[in-house]
Amino acid sequence: MGTNILILFLRSFTHSDSIVSHRVLKSTKQGHARIMKEARALQAGAVVYRSGGKLYLLEDHKMPSGNMMFEENWFKQALGDPSGY
């Protein structure tokens, strides 16, 4: 097993919806086992987006057109980037 790293986003005690800092920690075998009981893996292509002190999760999924979201130049449109992603 490789190195397990926990990225912990700390919230402000006065502003519960605001992330004020983060820490990167290495887990022990016992810590890893405990985390894995409650965690789920992100799907390939998942994106974590931070805005306004909050974290948002984007997961690829089928759009009404029948294509997958990330196949439709979704980021190009979302970010207003004419060159694409």
PyMOL commands that set and color helices and strands:
alter all, ss='L'
color gray80, all
select helices_A, chain A and resi 29-38+69-71+74-79
alter helices_A, ss='H'
color red, helices_A
select strands_A, chain A and resi 5-11+19-26+47-51+54-58
alter strands_A, ss='S'
color yellow, strands_A
deselect
rebuild
show_as cartoon
